[in-house]
Structures are given as C-alpha cells and as structure tokens.
C-alpha cells in the first residue's frame, strides 16, 4: 500500500540524538540524524552520492559530515562543501535534507514534500510533561518485525486486552463491554467503559470491584494516546496524568517498525522503584504478549495486503478499520496529483 509521506513521523526520542551521528531507516529511506553546534537536529539521507557509502560511518566535525570512504563533506543542508581530491564539486554531489522539529521530547521528521512541512500539524502529545522527572517512563523503544499497520490494529482494538493479556492487563470481568468509536478534530477515538468489573493487576484497586475505562486516541499518521483508570463503583471517573500512555509507530520498512512508548507520570527520586515497576510491566506486556503475536501475524500474512486476504471483520474492529481507511485516504490524496498529471500527459499523446 505504501506510506503517507506528507506527515510527521517520530524519528527518535530527543535524548537519543546526541553529539554524534545517529542512523535509522524510515519509510524505506536511510536517515542520519545529528545536532548542529547550536543544538538543532539535522536529518540527511544516509547515503553519500559518490559511491553510496553510509554517511553515519563517517565523522561529524564543525557541523559538517565527512564521508568515511573518500572524504567528501556535506553541510546541514546536504550540500557538498569540500572535495579533498581538489577537483570541482560535481553537481550531483548533494544529499537530500529532511525537515525536522523537536517537540514533546521527540524528534519529528517529515519524509515527503518539504514545502508542506508545517509544525502545526505535529500530533498533540502535550500529555508528555515538560519536566517528567528523573525517573520518567518515557524514552522507551522496541524494534518490531511486523508492518506498522498491524501494530495500529492491535492498539486500536481494545478487546484484545482481555484475551492476549489475560492475567496481566486484563481479566474475565472486562469481557463483553462494547467499544464506542467517534471522530473529533481529525482524531479517531475508541472508548471502552467497563462498569462493575474487577480492577486488573496494574491498578491501585487491584482485585477490587471498580468502574474502569480504557480509551485510545489515534492521531495521523501513527501516534496514539491511551487514557486508562479505575474508580470505586459509582464514583465519577477522574483521569490521572500518570494513567496516560503514548504509543508512537514509525514504519522502518514494509515489514519492520520502530515502536516508541511510555507513560506520562512525573516521578521524583523517591518514586524510582514505582516508576521502574510501571516500565517493567509495560515493556513485559509488549515483549512477551503483544509483539510475539503481531510478528506471528505478519509472518502468516507473508507481506500480503490485509484486504486481499478478505479478513473476517468483528464489531471490535471498527476503530482499527477506520484508522486504516484514513491512512489509505492520505496515501490516495498524495498519489492523486501524479495520477492526474499522467492522465493529462497520456491524453496529449493520444
């Protein structure tokens, strides 16, 4: 199906990009990230135009990258500024630069038309605190051997928690409740209200009767915010900041994904043990339960498009299907101008 190129994707946690060269692949394109001397992040295609060596194998000096293979140097705009051979710099000696923006402790990258890269369209993750504390449970990362849409399907399908995570994040009492789906300001909401249930293991009310909720919000193209919580039966629900999590996915290739995640509580040094418990539990659920299943699904699909396999659709799939349809619309809109130009050219030829 391809990717929606004209969108902001998470490239890295801001803490991952330091004083050296940092390499990752996004949407099948190799990228090298680094900071200018003033601290701003730069993203260049990680391929020297001379003999196509990875630039991240070179060195960073004075704000320019020197290719390790033959010593060509490139500035933050991707222009070749030095040829050690002493010859004229060929016009092809330039590297594509990508718009980047740092917000919410995240480095965002725009992989499409640079003229359309408006920072105002960065997904709203202001739930991540400006000062999360020294024990914060953000900055987590997993590499997943599966298509990113399968990860989105999993996160938007709130019913799977009571089966795949039975005994950890879910329990029998949480089954049978219906997810309500709606759209608001371009975001798709999946809300699951579970009254008269038993609190799961991660709740302070663990094992006690409660009214609880799990709400997921998708923001284009692949960011999700999870709000959850539990209160004694009949009490009004109160969303605590520490009971908010972020799940951010960036395609690496058609069948591999960068998965960034964390929770939004502020933890001081006296809460180190509690914060680590949350991190451990969250990571264990992904590593031991979610990702093995999602990777197994990807293996069984063997690269096929979901719709080509004619899947059986359940009522619990409403949110994930709507998200897929929105991403498909984004991709079609980007391809439409090219299709129109091709049709016009063919009409002229005829």
Number of C-alpha atoms within 10 A of each C-alpha: 11 11 20 22 16 19 23 27 27 25 28 23 20 16 10 15 20 14 13 14 17 19 21 17 19 20 19 14 13 17 25 21 26 25 19 18 12 7 11 11 21 24 24 25 23 24 20 26 18 14 9 11 16 19 29 26 17 18 15 21 12 8 15 22 26 24 22 16 15 15 15 23 25 24 21 20 15 21 18 23 15 17 17 10 10 7 8 8 16 11 8 10 17 21 20 16 21 21 21 23 19 18 18 16 18 21 22 25 24 24 21 17 12 13 8 12 20 14 16 7 11 22 22 14 18 10 16 23 17 11 10 17 15 13 19 22 24 20 16 15 17 15 12 21 20 28 24 25 21 19 23 22 19 19 23 29 20 22 21 16 20 18 15 15 16 15 13 18 18 21 19 13 16 23 15 10 14 15 21 14 19 13 13 8 6 10 17 22 23 24 22 20 17 20 19 16 20 23 25 24 15 16 17 12 16 13 14 16 18 22 21 23 18 18 20 24 23 25 19 20 24 22 24 26 22 20 20 23 22 29 21 18 15 10 10 10 15 10 14 13 16 17 16 21 23 20 22 22 25 24 24 23 19 17 18 21 24 24 20 22 23 21 28 22 22 19 20 13 11 9 15 14 12 12 20 15 14 15 19 12 15 20 18 13 15 15 14 11 16 19 19 15 16 21 19 13 14 19 15 10 13 11 12 12 10 12 8 7 9 8 8 7 9 7 10 19 17 18 28 24 16 17 23 16 12 17 19 15 13 18 17 16 12 15 12 11 11 11 12 11 11 12 12 12 11 10 9 8 7 6
